[in-house]
């Protein structure tokens, strides 16, 4: 059992004058190298009073003796310094461990590129010529002759084919005969009117003579009245002849209108081109019987090429007239042709021919090419891209390259020491495949495009770069 390190001064050191002399004397003697007996006894007393070496956890730290307070403060300073050194050393060690030399992570890198970015609506359509239309039969007719061939260009007014309607021809013949009969009747009515006019004239002359004779007393009044009645009868007959002649005139005019109508209908049987056109399809041959409104042939204006396409209702709300479009034949390496939207239907239509109630409502739209291609075949299927928004010469990166942290966009770049670093960026137009970079990157920056999914990137991590397996594709979605 160790003795009490702090014995009571009255019992442990009865012969020492004071504690201060007990401390100072052995220190001075030790430094001088003296080894007297008095000094030895004093050192023994001090050893008995302090049996343990002073340390960081010496009980003197808790001693309220004023003589020990300077040493206590010094020990606290030393202890705090050690803690600080250990903390700094741990932090430096962690940073060193974090930046330790390990096998670099292999990442795919690339550079931001200048490109044209677009947001668009994709649809499918059918090529058609301007004013493309199918000419119909005006009635139940027989094709008499076809005067053109498919793909032939014709001028406006050119007769394309002739039709024959036997019933119409018979009606025309009957109307012509009726006209001749009416003309004969009119001629007879004219003669009757002239005869009635002469009768009236004679009756008037006779009545004048009778009046003179009556005044001279050569005839009676009864004879005079008889001549007057004859005049009135002749005048009545004249008026009747004139009415009949007028009726004959009206019948002739009516029959002439019928003739004109029949001739016009027969003229419709000569099908002519309503504008400068190209013959796209001929549905009949000479001798074919065609019912009323039956298809005869299809023509179109080769100076205009249009695309008829359908839009989903959600997409139709984004599209407006005069928006640019890009049209291409469905297939690999197909050329594209520029145009613009010229019309959008005001309502959606459900095509129930194929599947009944499950059909989706679509909106009909039409686009016209800026210049005729000369190669697109009317009726062929094409793909239509309606360009909603476009950015030309935009600095862009693939969409999956952009990361988000609390709503802030950033990318991973490789610095000059081959280490991964976060780089905040400001983005613009966001498409399906690429994002516009407004600020934060230059074209010369090396951006990490893809990293191993099992190894998240950490700032300062050493990476090994590799180029994409194929050249960066066109960022246009």
C-alpha angles and dihedrals in degrees: 000000000000119000118251106280091215108039119181111275092231094057106030099045110026095154100044116102095214143338094249093058089046091058101041097046101061091045092055093044093050092051091051093049095234120150106190123156093243089053092047092054091050091051090050090053090051091049090052091050092049108030094162124062113249113259144157091283098039113140087239085085086072095040114114092200108127089223092063099045096088091055092046093055091048091053091051090052091050092048092050091049091052091051091049092048091049091049093049090045091051092049092048090047091051092050090047090050090047091052094038118139108263135151106294120244113249111231135172113241139185142161129257109261136206111244146141112268123200142182108205147162117238123212141155126239148161128254117240135170122245113274088005108177142159114234114226134212111260091219143332098322144156120233106243100179141349111218102183141050133225115276090020116138114225134185125236112282095024112144107241100182141342127233132199127216110184094189090052092048090051091050089051092051091050091049091052091051089048089053092054091049092050092049090054090049091050090051090052092047089051091054091048091051091050090050091050090050091054090048091053091048092052092046090053092051092048092049090052091052091047091053091053092048091047091054090051091047095242095122136031127249090249090063090048091050090050091055090048091052090051090055093050091050091050091049091050092051089050092054090050091051091051092051091050090049091052091050090051090051091052092049090052092050091048092050091048089056089051090051091050091051092049092047090050091051090049089049088055087062086070099075110209133186111260092204141001101298149153122239108241102175139002114206100183142052131207111286096026117135113225127192123226112291091012118149116265108168141328126236136176143182108262091199090071131050120189135179123222110205141162127234129201112242093248091051093044090064089061096048125080136177116281094026112142119254135192117214126193138164113258107257144067122311092004119170116240128222127205124231145139138247110259102176143012123192114245093226140038121246127207114219103213097170095097109036113003120226095001094071118116122235113250134189119229117229137174130209128186125211116239090230129013110259096212088210107063111099116225110246095027121128118250137177118243125205114192107200110220100174130004134189117191123205091006122165102241145179131189112275096242090058093069114088129192129219117178090334093310118119120225141159134209115248133182115237127211092274093056094254129134117250133179115241121191113221138186114228132205130177111020116205132175093267108019142031127214114238112213099177142351099061140067128205089251095056117111108229125193106237099179134011131186108278092222094054116058116208120251126192110263093022114144111242135186113219128219131179121245115273089243132024114277107274125233107288091217105113 
